[in-house]
Amino acid sequence: MTSSDPLAGANAGQAAFWTTGPGLKWAAHHARLDALFAPIMAGLLTRAAIAPGEHVLDIGCGAGDSTLAAAECAGPRGRATGLDISETLLAVARDRAAGRPGTAFVLADAQTHAFTPETHDLLLSRFGLMFFADPVAGFRNLARALKPGARVHFVTWARVEANPWNRDAKDAGVARLGPVPADDPRAPGQFAFAEIDYVTDILANAGFTGIAGEEAGSHLHVAGPAEEAADLATGIGPVSRILREKGGTEADRIAIAADLAGRFRAYEGPDGVRVPALLNYFSARRP
Ligand SMILES: C[S@@+](CC[C@H](N)C(=O)[O-])C[C@H]1O[C@@H](n2cnc3c(N)ncnc32)[C@H](O)[C@@H]1O
């Protein structure tokens, strides 16, 4: 199922980014990323408390890990629909869901997609809601897909300084190739929803009630040595951006990864690397 061409819509830049740009790496590394985010996903599922029979809408579902988990929680009478702007990532999700009942996937821009009104009990998202060109319009549109009283639960990154996975990776990248221009902190992207009050205002302006935002510590887990964590952290995220903007080579990435492995050594333990992370968990209701 597709809606109007997301590559030509309000979030065309994001669609290209996630379809033919870094989204290709997210697709290639999806199993490693799902393992990395497992502690954060567990926090999201605990808070969402999906009940058997519920219909869940998972926005920015990427390679489908959260959609599959939601379908599992909703059980045989329930259903989870993953929606994403990237056909590249949805292809992985569909592949993983093959033969597993209770899942569906939609290629669309969540900000503008014409949802069937009032069809879902829960809006869920793991890192998939920080990319709308117009966040209030996006959340207003998502509200249409929800039944009256439906719940909203999503997780975003808190401030970058408290997230060494990104902070240390960026520092290692800058040490090798020099600084890149600072972003508008609220521009669509990984840390756009780092400020809790900014996001709760968006939810209120989009018509939600019972809004709460909670900063919570967790960690990112790699079941291997610091070198393996550094390899993953330099394949996506800030290092990938620095390499792109500075014309860096694979030799640069390897040098940055070696530096980063040294920084991640502090987080090594008996079962691999556990890098501390700070998240924002949001909840709300559709009136
Ligand atoms: C950081 S990734 C997270 C993917 C997945 N939820 C996960 O945790 O692995 C962000 C996802 O949001 C999707 N996305 C970005 N803008 C979107 C939009 N306007 N509508 C739907 N999906 C969007 C991207 O394609 C990407 O899959």
The ligand as an SDF file (V2000), in Angstrom:
LIG
                    3D

 27 29  0  0  0  0  0  0  0  0999 V2000
   15.9220    7.1530   13.1830 C   0  0  0  0  0  0  0  0  0  0  0  0
   15.0210    6.1590   12.0780 S   0  0  0  0  0  0  0  0  0  0  0  0
   14.1850    5.0680   13.2030 C   0  0  0  0  0  0  0  0  0  0  0  0
   13.7070    3.8170   12.5420 C   0  0  0  0  0  0  0  0  0  0  0  0
   13.1020    2.7830   13.4980 C   0  0  0  0  0  0  0  0  0  0  0  0
   11.9370    3.3080   14.1830 N   0  0  0  0  0  0  0  0  0  0  0  0
   14.1240    2.3020   14.4740 C   0  0  0  0  0  0  0  0  0  0  0  0
   14.0710    2.7020   15.6480 O   0  0  0  0  0  0  0  0  0  0  0  0
   15.0150    1.5220   14.0600 O   0  0  0  0  0  0  0  0  0  0  0  0
   13.7270    7.2720   11.5960 C   0  0  0  0  0  0  0  0  0  0  0  0
   12.6820    6.6730   10.6950 C   0  0  0  0  0  0  0  0  0  0  0  0
   11.6490    7.6370   10.4650 O   0  0  0  0  0  0  0  0  0  0  0  0
   11.2710    7.5780    9.1090 C   0  0  0  0  0  0  0  0  0  0  0  0
   10.6420    8.8630    8.7350 N   0  0  0  0  0  0  0  0  0  0  0  0
   11.2320   10.0790    8.6740 C   0  0  0  0  0  0  0  0  0  0  0  0
   10.3430   11.0100    8.3010 N   0  0  0  0  0  0  0  0  0  0  0  0
    9.1520   10.3800    8.1380 C   0  0  0  0  0  0  0  0  0  0  0  0
    7.8470   10.8030    7.7410 C   0  0  0  0  0  0  0  0  0  0  0  0
    7.5810   12.0800    7.4500 N   0  0  0  0  0  0  0  0  0  0  0  0
    6.8550    9.8760    7.6410 N   0  0  0  0  0  0  0  0  0  0  0  0
    7.1190    8.5680    7.9250 C   0  0  0  0  0  0  0  0  0  0  0  0
    8.3350    8.1120    8.2910 N   0  0  0  0  0  0  0  0  0  0  0  0
    9.3350    9.0090    8.4010 C   0  0  0  0  0  0  0  0  0  0  0  0
   12.5640    7.2690    8.3880 C   0  0  0  0  0  0  0  0  0  0  0  0
   12.3730    6.7480    7.0960 O   0  0  0  0  0  0  0  0  0  0  0  0
   13.2230    6.2760    9.3450 C   0  0  0  0  0  0  0  0  0  0  0  0
   12.8620    4.9570    9.0580 O   0  0  0  0  0  0  0  0  0  0  0  0
  1  2  1  0
  2  3  1  0
  2 10  1  0
  3  4  1  0
  4  5  1  0
  5  6  1  0
  5  7  1  0
  7  8  2  0
  7  9  1  0
 10 11  1  0
 11 12  1  0
 11 26  1  0
 12 13  1  0
 13 14  1  0
 13 24  1  0
 14 15  1  0
 14 23  1  0
 15 16  2  0
 16 17  1  0
 17 18  1  0
 17 23  2  0
 18 19  1  0
 18 20  2  0
 20 21  1  0
 21 22  2  0
 22 23  1  0
 24 25  1  0
 24 26  1  0
 26 27  1  0
M  CHG  2   2   1   9  -1
M  END
$$$$
